[in-house]
Amino acid sequence: MGKAQRQAALGFLITAALVLSFVAMLAAVVMASLPVFAYAAAVSYAADLLLHTSESSTLDRLRDSRFGLTIRFLIRQFLLLALCGSINDLDSFVVRMTSVGLLLLFVLQLAYGALLKRVKTERAALPFTTRGLDLDALGIRRLPHPFLMNKHVRKTLHLDVPLVGGAIGTIATDRWEYVTFGGIASVWFAFVAFLVLLPGARNALILPTADDAIDELNWQLRQYRPQVALYFTFAAVSRDFMYQVNMWLESLESLDLRPIIVLRERATLRFLDATSVPVICVPKAEYLARVEMPELRVTLYPGNAGKNVHMLQRHEVKHVFIGHGDSDKLASSNRVSKVFDEIWVAGRAGRDRYERIKHAVTAQQIVEVGRPQLMPLRRWTGSVSQEIPTVIYAPTWEGWTDDACYTSVIPAGEHLIRTLLAHERQLRIIYKPHPLTGTRSPAAAAAHRRIIALLQDDNARRFGRKILDSKAAARRLARIDKRLAALQERGVRSKYPDLTEEERTTRIRKFRDQAGTLYWDSLPADAHHVVTDRVPTLYDCFNHSDLLIGDMSSVVSDFVATRKPYAIFNLEGLPDAEFRNEQRTAYASYLLDAECNGLETALSAMFSRDQDVMAPYREQLKDYLLGPDSPPSTVRFANAANDLYLRGLRDFPIESPEQPGNPEHQPHQPA
């Protein structure tokens, strides 16, 4: 049983214990049995704590079933009152004290939650949030301590424990002290918590007006004078989509121009990687229209989204679609791209994709800039470079609809892994799925879990459940993860509040490099890898592999830069020539069908250079997909930005730019 399966089984057992404990409490009320109620209540509290500590997926199911956290506490409290009434009178002392205590506790919990909600609402109403710009002059205070804010509902609800325990004690012993002091303790703790929160909440509510905030932001931007922006917006905010921005950060930092990042959803800041580039997040279009960047002449768009229009309306700016990877998918040559001034593609293949769409874009709009992100990739030496021949299986995700389901995970993934595991020669497998695999299709999610289970079971069979080769390396990796988490934390929780974003970014990247090295060292050389976290990176996996098996996606295009052999699934069963003609990335690939026919040919190419008939075609394809090696893609990317910026200046010269440090534009004094 794999780790995910064990966690699912544990979550099911805890949930079952939780539900049964409530059934037992109900039965105890009917039977007027205090011992049964007391034991069941204790189990319910413990099960609730375990569920939230493990962040089990069953929490969402309980909430959707109208059995969420608040409801569970209310049901337990009502059952307690019912038990008091069934054993004593409804007019008894214990019933009255318990009722008064629960009522006062409820009022204080309500006040606590309402105050926090107001703080969050008022802060969310600020026109923008930033990273890397000094806005201390606005006098915006910090939020209350995270302990007072994070999971506050669960914390305040658990304040009823002394009261519940006291009521049970009074029923059992008929002594008034237990329920009295238990109720006083619960109410007192809730009151003290509210008093502790109050000063921090009042400070957090001292906010500038929207006009003052926008004025200060514009003053700071006049000092920085951004020239090129990367703009990103997406309706479904998650880490899985922010890779579209994160892949461009280092390329943006290397430009000769002064860059800035413009985001539209506040939640995206949590998933934005460390960068020295200043960031502004402006959720509302009306405020974005008031943000002044008079020297901005180039805006880069890694994705197509409806709210792009709020930036596209800036007529003095040249708008460029850079995408988030080159592939033969229809999304990589969309007619929507016609709204952009230029479309930057990696190589001639990208140009051809757009030119095949008649009346979409002109040839002059397309610029070949290469893929700057691929510079760290190591080229193939012509032989297996790892101690154990390594195959990386990197399928794409299922897409938005079943009509455009590009993934091989559903029809062929499990069969592929079984075939590789059964091969006569020992192979190491790296499974690196697309971050969105299984997010839309239950079939893809199930196949994804089965693939992981196969690899984990094979590791367990060969190495035992604990396959860490070096406990020291594992401990060092854990320490690095802890340092990374601390460095990525900002605001009141940050252990490094005085670090500049540039210093923070340098440290984070240094530790990530160390973590990548330790990751490979911490496992046996022939152990399989399931890579779903940020470390190791996709390109690090490329450097540790000898053969790629994948789908029609930008992953394949990027892997071509290594010149290593690769295979693509032809799931539609098209003739080889027709499939290669339609999918340009398949020109130099070995082709597999749903039954994995053709796999042995691809493996032979990895084992022996003499058997690799596709090697010369990969050289041709690399130039076609990604452009020439000289000049480097970083240079071509920067040259394209510089050229477009100069053309933007010619079309819209800067009118009387403000000089930094102008006395009449000094920042506001803190409130």
C-alpha positions in Angstrom: 0.0 0.0 0.0 1.5 3.4 -1.1 1.7 6.5 1.1 -1.4 8.1 -0.6 -3.4 4.9 0.0 -2.3 4.7 3.6 -3.3 8.3 4.2 -6.7 7.8 2.5 -7.3 4.7 4.6 -6.3 6.5 7.8 -8.6 9.4 6.9 -11.5 7.0 6.4 -10.9 5.3 9.7 -10.7 8.6 11.6 -13.9 9.8 9.8 -15.7 6.6 10.7 -14.6 7.0 14.4 -15.9 10.6 14.3 -19.3 9.7 12.8 -19.7 6.7 15.2 -18.8 8.9 18.2 -21.8 11.2 17.4 -24.1 8.2 16.9 -22.9 7.0 20.3 -23.5 10.4 21.9 -27.1 10.3 20.5 -27.6 6.8 21.9 -26.2 7.9 25.3 -28.8 10.7 25.4 -31.6 8.2 24.7 -30.3 5.7 27.3 -29.4 8.5 29.7 -25.9 7.0 30.0 -23.3 9.4 31.2 -20.2 7.1 30.7 -21.1 6.4 27.1 -21.6 10.1 26.4 -18.3 11.0 28.1 -16.2 8.4 26.1 -17.9 9.3 22.8 -17.4 13.0 23.3 -13.7 12.4 24.0 -13.4 10.3 20.9 -15.2 13.0 18.8 -12.8 15.7 20.0 -9.8 13.5 19.3 -11.0 12.5 15.9 -11.7 16.1 14.9 -8.2 17.1 16.0 -6.6 14.2 14.0 -8.6 15.0 10.9 -7.5 18.7 10.9 -3.9 17.9 11.8 -3.6 15.5 8.9 -5.6 17.8 6.6 -7.5 14.8 5.4 -9.5 15.1 2.2 -12.6 13.8 4.0 -13.0 17.3 5.7 -14.4 18.6 2.4 -16.8 15.7 2.1 -18.0 16.3 5.7 -18.6 19.9 5.0 -20.4 19.2 1.7 -22.6 16.7 3.7 -23.7 19.5 6.1 -21.6 18.0 8.8 -18.9 20.7 8.9 -16.8 21.8 11.8 -19.2 24.4 13.3 -22.2 22.0 12.9 -20.3 19.2 14.7 -19.6 21.4 17.7 -23.2 22.7 17.8 -24.6 19.2 17.6 -22.3 18.0 20.5 -23.4 21.0 22.6 -27.1 20.3 22.0 -26.6 16.7 22.8 -24.9 17.7 26.0 -27.9 19.8 27.0 -30.2 16.9 26.1 -28.2 14.6 28.3 -28.4 17.1 31.2 -32.2 17.2 30.7 -32.6 13.4 30.5 -30.6 12.7 33.6 -31.6 15.8 35.6 -34.5 18.3 35.2 -34.5 20.7 32.4 -34.8 23.3 35.1 -31.8 22.0 37.0 -28.7 24.0 37.9 -26.4 22.2 35.5 -28.7 22.8 32.6 -29.0 26.5 33.4 -25.2 27.0 33.9 -24.4 25.0 30.8 -26.9 27.0 28.7 -25.6 30.4 30.0 -22.0 29.4 29.4 -22.6 28.2 25.9 -24.6 31.3 25.1 -21.8 33.7 26.4 -19.2 31.6 24.6 -21.2 31.8 21.4 -21.4 35.6 21.6 -17.7 35.9 22.2 -16.9 33.5 19.3 -19.2 35.5 17.1 -17.6 38.8 18.1 -14.1 37.4 17.5 -15.0 36.1 14.0 -16.8 39.3 13.1 -13.8 41.4 14.0 -11.4 39.3 12.0 -13.8 39.3 9.1 -13.9 43.1 9.1 -10.1 43.2 9.2 -9.8 40.9 6.2 -12.6 42.7 4.3 -11.0 46.2 4.9 -7.5 45.0 3.9 -8.9 43.3 0.8 -10.4 46.6 -0.2 -7.0 48.2 -0.5 -6.4 49.0 -4.2 -3.2 46.8 -4.4 -0.6 44.7 -2.7 3.0 44.8 -3.6 6.3 43.0 -3.2 9.7 44.7 -3.6 8.4 48.3 -3.4 8.9 50.5 -0.3 5.4 51.7 0.7 6.2 52.3 4.4 5.1 55.9 3.9 1.5 54.8 3.7 1.7 53.7 7.3 -0.1 50.3 6.7 0.2 48.3 9.9 0.8 44.6 10.1 -2.0 42.2 10.5 -2.6 40.6 14.0 -0.3 37.7 14.8 -0.9 34.6 12.6 -1.7 32.5 15.7 -4.8 34.7 16.3 -5.9 34.6 12.7 -5.0 31.2 11.2 -7.7 28.6 11.7 -9.3 30.8 14.3 -12.8 29.1 14.0 -11.3 25.8 15.0 -9.4 27.3 17.9 -12.3 29.3 19.3 -14.7 26.4 19.0 -12.5 24.2 21.1 -12.8 26.7 24.0 -16.0 24.8 24.9 -13.9 21.9 26.2 -13.7 23.1 29.9 -17.5 23.8 29.9 -18.4 20.4 28.4 -16.0 18.6 30.8 -17.4 20.6 33.7 -21.0 19.8 32.9 -20.1 16.1 32.6 -18.3 16.2 36.0 -21.3 17.9 37.7 -23.8 15.4 36.3 -21.5 12.5 37.5 -20.8 13.9 41.0 -23.7 16.4 41.6 -21.1 19.0 42.6 -21.8 22.5 41.3 -18.2 23.6 41.2 -17.3 21.6 38.0 -19.8 23.2 35.6 -19.4 26.6 37.3 -15.7 26.8 37.0 -15.7 25.0 33.6 -18.1 27.6 32.3 -16.1 30.5 33.8 -12.9 29.0 32.2 -14.4 28.7 28.7 -15.9 32.2 28.8 -12.7 33.7 30.3 -10.5 32.2 27.7 -12.8 33.4 24.9 -12.9 36.9 26.4 -9.1 37.1 26.8 -8.6 35.9 23.2 -10.9 38.7 22.1 -9.0 41.3 24.2 -5.7 40.1 22.8 -6.9 40.3 19.2 -8.5 43.8 19.7 -5.3 46.0 19.6 -3.8 44.2 16.6 -7.2 44.4 14.8 -7.5 48.1 15.5 -4.0 48.8 14.2 -4.7 46.7 11.1 -7.8 48.8 10.4 -5.8 52.1 10.2 -5.6 52.2 6.4 -5.0 55.0 3.9 -7.7 56.0 1.5 -7.7 54.5 -2.0 -6.6 57.8 -3.5 -3.6 58.1 -1.1 -2.6 54.6 -1.7 -2.7 55.0 -5.5 -0.8 58.3 -5.3 2.0 56.7 -3.2 2.2 53.7 -5.6 2.5 56.0 -8.5 5.3 58.0 -6.8 7.2 54.8 -6.1 6.8 53.7 -9.7 8.1 57.1 -10.9 11.2 56.4 -8.9 11.6 52.9 -10.3 10.5 53.8 -13.9 9.5 50.4 -15.2 10.0 49.8 -18.9 8.8 46.2 -19.4 6.0 44.4 -17.6 5.0 40.8 -17.3 1.2 40.6 -16.8 -0.7 37.6 -15.5 -4.2 36.9 -14.6 -6.1 33.6 -14.2 -9.5 32.8 -12.8 -8.5 29.5 -11.1 -5.8 30.7 -8.7 -3.4 27.9 -7.5 0.2 27.0 -7.5 -0.5 24.7 -10.5 -1.1 27.7 -12.8 1.6 30.0 -11.4 4.2 27.9 -13.2 3.3 30.0 -16.2 4.8 33.0 -14.5 7.5 31.4 -12.5 9.2 29.9 -15.6 9.9 33.5 -16.9 11.2 35.1 -13.7 14.9 34.6 -14.3 14.6 35.6 -18.0 12.8 38.8 -16.9 15.5 39.5 -14.3 18.3 39.2 -17.0 16.8 41.9 -19.3 18.6 45.2 -19.9 15.3 47.0 -19.3 13.7 47.7 -15.9 11.0 45.0 -15.3 7.9 44.8 -13.2 5.4 42.1 -12.6 1.6 42.9 -12.7 -0.8 40.4 -11.2 -4.6 40.7 -10.8 -5.5 38.1 -8.1 -4.2 38.6 -4.6 -3.9 34.9 -4.0 -1.3 34.5 -6.8 1.2 36.3 -4.6 1.3 33.2 -2.4 2.4 31.1 -5.3 4.7 33.5 -7.0 8.3 32.3 -6.7 11.1 34.4 -5.2 12.3 37.2 -7.6 14.1 40.4 -7.4 11.6 42.0 -9.8 9.1 44.4 -8.1 5.6 43.1 -8.1 2.2 44.8 -7.9 -1.1 43.1 -7.6 -4.1 45.2 -8.6 -7.4 43.3 -8.5 -9.8 45.9 -9.8 -9.6 47.3 -13.3 -10.5 50.8 -12.2 -7.4 51.0 -10.0 -5.2 49.4 -12.6 -6.2 52.2 -15.0 -5.0 54.7 -12.5 -1.5 53.1 -12.1 1.0 55.3 -13.9 4.0 53.8 -15.6 4.9 56.5 -18.2 8.0 54.7 -19.4 6.4 51.3 -19.9 6.5 50.4 -23.5 6.5 46.5 -23.5 4.1 44.1 -21.8 4.6 40.3 -21.9 1.7 37.9 -21.5 2.4 34.2 -20.6 -1.3 33.3 -20.8 -4.5 34.1 -22.6 -7.2 35.3 -20.2 -10.2 37.6 -20.3 -8.7 40.2 -17.9 -5.8 40.7 -20.3 -8.0 43.3 -21.9 -7.5 45.7 -18.9 -3.8 45.9 -19.8 -4.2 45.6 -23.6 -6.1 48.9 -23.7 -2.9 50.8 -23.0 -2.3 52.1 -26.5 1.3 53.4 -25.8 2.5 49.9 -24.9 3.6 47.1 -27.2 1.8 43.9 -26.2 3.6 40.5 -26.6 2.3 37.0 -26.2 5.2 34.8 -24.9 3.1 31.8 -23.7 4.2 29.2 -21.2 5.8 26.7 -23.5 5.9 25.7 -27.2 3.9 22.6 -28.2 1.8 21.4 -31.1 -1.4 21.8 -29.0 -4.1 24.0 -30.5 -3.7 26.4 -27.5 -0.2 27.2 -28.7 -1.5 28.8 -31.9 -4.7 30.5 -30.8 -6.6 33.0 -32.9 -6.9 35.2 -29.8 -3.2 35.9 -30.2 -4.2 38.3 -33.0 -4.8 41.0 -30.4 -1.1 41.2 -29.6 1.5 43.4 -31.4 4.0 40.5 -31.4 4.1 36.8 -30.6 7.4 35.5 -29.4 8.0 31.8 -30.2 11.1 29.6 -29.6 11.9 28.7 -33.2 10.6 28.2 -36.7 8.1 25.6 -35.6 6.2 28.2 -33.6 6.1 30.5 -36.6 4.8 27.7 -38.8 2.0 26.9 -36.3 0.7 30.4 -36.5 1.1 30.7 -40.2 -1.0 27.6 -40.7 -3.9 29.5 -39.2 -5.0 31.7 -42.1 -5.8 35.3 -41.4 -4.8 35.0 -37.7 -1.5 36.8 -37.5 1.0 38.2 -40.0 4.6 37.0 -40.4 5.9 40.3 -39.1 4.2 39.7 -35.8 6.1 36.5 -35.0 9.6 36.8 -33.5 11.8 33.8 -32.8 13.6 34.2 -29.4 14.4 30.7 -28.4 13.7 29.3 -24.9 15.9 31.1 -22.3 14.8 28.6 -19.6 16.6 25.7 -21.3 20.1 27.0 -20.7 20.8 24.7 -17.7 20.0 21.5 -19.7 23.0 19.2 -20.4 23.5 17.8 -23.9 23.5 14.1 -24.7 26.9 12.5 -24.8 25.7 9.6 -27.0 25.5 7.0 -24.2 23.7 6.3 -20.9 25.0 9.0 -18.5 23.5 7.5 -15.3 24.6 4.6 -13.2 21.3 2.9 -14.1 19.6 3.7 -17.4 16.9 6.2 -16.6 13.6 6.7 -18.3 11.5 9.8 -17.5 7.8 9.5 -18.1 6.4 13.1 -18.3 2.8 13.0 -19.6 0.7 16.1 -20.1 -2.7 16.6 -18.3 -6.1 15.7 -19.6 -7.0 19.2 -20.8 -10.3 21.1 -20.3 -12.5 18.7 -22.2 -12.6 15.0 -23.3 -12.6 16.1 -26.9 -9.1 17.5 -26.5 -7.7 14.9 -24.1 -4.0 14.8 -24.9 -2.8 12.7 -21.9 -1.5 9.1 -22.2 -2.0 8.5 -18.5 -5.5 7.2 -19.0 -5.1 4.8 -21.9 -1.5 3.8 -21.6 0.3 5.1 -18.5 -0.2 2.1 -16.3 0.7 -0.4 -19.0 3.9 1.6 -19.9 5.1 1.5 -16.2 4.4 -2.2 -15.9 6.3 -2.9 -19.1 9.3 -0.9 -18.0 9.3 -2.6 -14.6 9.2 -6.0 -16.3 12.1 -5.2 -18.7 14.9 -7.7 -18.8 17.4 -4.9 -18.1 17.1 -2.9 -14.9 15.7 0.5 -15.4 15.2 3.5 -13.2 11.9 5.4 -13.8 11.2 9.0 -13.0 7.5 9.8 -13.1 7.0 13.6 -13.6 3.3 14.3 -14.4 1.9 17.6 -15.4 0.9 19.6 -12.2 -2.8 19.6 -13.3 -3.0 15.8 -13.9 -6.3 14.5 -12.5 -7.8 17.9 -11.6 -10.6 17.5 -14.2 -10.9 13.8 -15.1 -11.5 11.2 -12.4 -10.2 8.6 -14.8 -6.9 10.5 -15.1 -6.7 10.9 -11.3 -7.2 7.2 -10.8 -4.6 6.2 -13.4 -2.2 8.7 -11.9 -2.6 7.1 -8.4 -2.1 3.6 -9.9 1.1 4.6 -11.5 2.4 6.0 -8.3 1.4 2.9 -6.4 3.3 0.7 -9.0 6.5 2.6 -8.5 6.3 2.8 -4.8 5.5 -0.9 -4.5 8.5 -1.8 -6.6 10.7 0.4 -4.5 9.3 -1.2 -1.3 9.9 -4.7 -2.8 13.6 -4.0 -3.5 14.5 -1.7 -0.6 11.9 -2.1 2.0 9.5 0.6 3.2 12.4 2.8 4.3 14.4 3.3 1.1 16.4 6.3 2.3 20.0 5.5 1.6 21.4 8.3 3.7 19.6 9.4 6.8 22.1 12.2 7.2 21.2 13.5 3.7 17.5 13.2 4.5 18.0 15.3 7.7 19.9 17.9 5.7 17.2 18.0 3.1 14.6 18.5 5.9 16.7 21.4 7.3 16.9 23.0 3.8 13.2 22.7 3.4 12.7 24.4 6.7 15.0 27.3 5.7 13.3 27.6 2.4 9.9 27.9 4.1 11.2 30.5 6.5 12.8 32.5 3.6 9.5 32.4 1.6 7.5 33.7 4.5 6.9 37.4 4.5 5.0 39.8 6.8 4.6 39.3 10.5 5.7 35.7 10.4 8.9 36.3 8.6 12.2 35.5 10.4 14.0 37.7 7.9 12.0 40.9 7.7 15.1 43.1 6.8 16.1 41.1 3.7 15.6 42.8 0.3 13.8 40.7 -2.3 17.1 40.4 -4.2 18.9 39.0 -1.2 15.9 36.7 -0.4 15.8 35.4 -4.0 19.6 34.7 -4.0 19.3 32.7 -0.8 16.3 30.7 -1.9 17.8 29.7 -5.2 21.1 28.7 -3.5 19.2 26.5 -1.0 17.1 25.0 -3.9 20.2 24.0 -5.7 21.5 22.3 -2.6 18.1 20.6 -2.1 18.2 19.3 -5.6 21.6 17.8 -5.1 20.6 16.2 -1.8 17.3 14.9 -3.2 19.2 12.6 -5.6 21.8 11.7 -3.0 19.2 10.7 -0.4 17.8 7.8 -2.5 19.5 4.7 -3.9 20.9 5.1 -7.4 18.4 2.6 -8.9 15.3 3.8 -6.9 12.3 5.0 -8.9 11.2 8.6 -8.4 7.7 10.2 -8.3 8.3 13.9 -8.7 5.3 16.1 -7.9 6.9 18.8 -5.8 9.0 21.8 -6.8 12.2 20.0 -6.0 13.7 18.5 -8.1 12.7 20.7 -11.1 11.7 19.3 -14.5 15.0 20.3 -16.0 16.9 18.6 -13.2 14.9 15.5 -14.0 15.9 15.9 -17.6 19.6 16.0 -16.6 19.2 12.8 -14.6 17.5 10.8 -17.4 18.5 9.2 -20.7 15.2 8.8 -22.4 11.9 10.7 -22.3 8.5 9.2 -22.9 5.8 11.8 -23.1 2.8 13.3 -24.9 2.3 16.1 -27.3 3.3 19.0 -25.0 6.0 21.7 -24.5 7.8 19.2 -22.2 8.9 17.3 -25.3 9.9 20.5 -27.1 12.1 21.4 -24.1 13.6 17.9 -23.9 14.7 18.1 -27.6 17.3 20.7 -26.4 19.2 17.8 -24.7 19.4 15.8 -28.0 18.6 12.7 -26.0 16.3 10.1 -27.6 12.6 10.5 -26.8 9.3 8.8 -27.6 5.7 10.1 -28.0 2.4 8.4 -27.8 0.4 8.2 -31.0 -2.9 7.5 -29.3 -5.1 8.2 -32.3 -3.5 5.4 -34.3 -2.5 7.6 -37.2 0.0 6.3 -39.7 3.5 7.3 -38.6 4.1 9.7 -41.5 0.8 11.4 -41.0 1.3 11.8 -37.3 4.8 13.2 -37.7 3.5 15.6 -40.3 0.7 16.9 -38.0 2.8 17.0 -34.9 6.1 18.6 -35.6 7.6 17.6 -32.3 7.2 14.0 -33.3 9.5 14.4 -36.4 12.5 12.9 -34.5 10.7 10.8 -32.0 10.1 7.1 -31.6 6.4 6.5 -31.7 4.3 4.4 -29.2 0.7 3.2 -29.4 -1.6 2.5 -26.5 -0.2 -1.0 -26.2 3.4 0.5 -26.0 4.4 -1.1 -29.3 7.6 0.7 -30.3 8.9 0.9 -26.8 11.7 -1.6 -27.3 13.0 0.4 -30.3 13.2 3.6 -28.1 15.0 1.7 -25.3 17.5 0.3 -27.8 18.3 3.8 -28.9 19.0 4.7 -25.3 21.2 1.7 -24.7 23.2 1.9 -28.0 24.1 4.9 -30.1 24.3 2.6 -33.1 20.6 1.7 -32.7 19.6 5.4 -32.5 18.4 6.1 -36.0 16.7 9.3 -34.9 19.9 11.1 -33.7 20.5 13.2 -36.8 16.8 14.1 -37.0 16.9 15.4 -33.5 19.7 17.8 -34.4 17.5 19.2 -37.2 14.4 19.3 -35.0 16.3 21.1 -32.2 17.1 24.0 -34.6 13.5 23.9 -36.0 11.8 24.0 -32.6 14.1 26.1 -30.5 16.3 28.0 -32.9 20.1 28.0 -33.3 22.5 27.7 -30.3 24.2 31.0 -31.3 23.5 33.6 -30.2 22.1 32.1 -27.0 18.4 32.4 -26.4 18.9 34.7 -23.4 20.6 37.2 -25.8 17.9 36.8 -28.4 15.2 37.3 -25.8 16.8 40.4 -24.5 17.4 41.8 -28.0 13.8 41.3 -28.9 12.7 43.2 -25.8 15.2 46.0 -26.4 14.2 46.3 -30.1 10.5 46.4 -29.3 11.0 48.9 -26.5 12.9 51.3 -28.9 10.1 51.0 -31.4 7.6 51.8 -28.6 9.6 54.9 -27.7 9.6 56.0 -31.4 5.8 55.6 -31.6 5.1 57.1 -28.2 8.0 59.3 -26.9 8.1 59.9 -23.2 6.7 63.3 -22.5 8.5 65.3 -19.8 9.5 62.3 -17.6 9.6 63.1 -13.9 13.0 63.2 -12.4 13.5 60.9 -9.4 13.8 62.8 -6.2 11.7 65.7 -7.3 10.7 67.6 -4.1 7.1 68.0 -5.1 6.7 64.3 -5.4 8.0 63.2 -2.0 6.1 60.2 -0.5 3.4 60.8 2.1 4.3 60.8 5.7 3.2 57.7 7.7 -0.3 58.1 9.3 
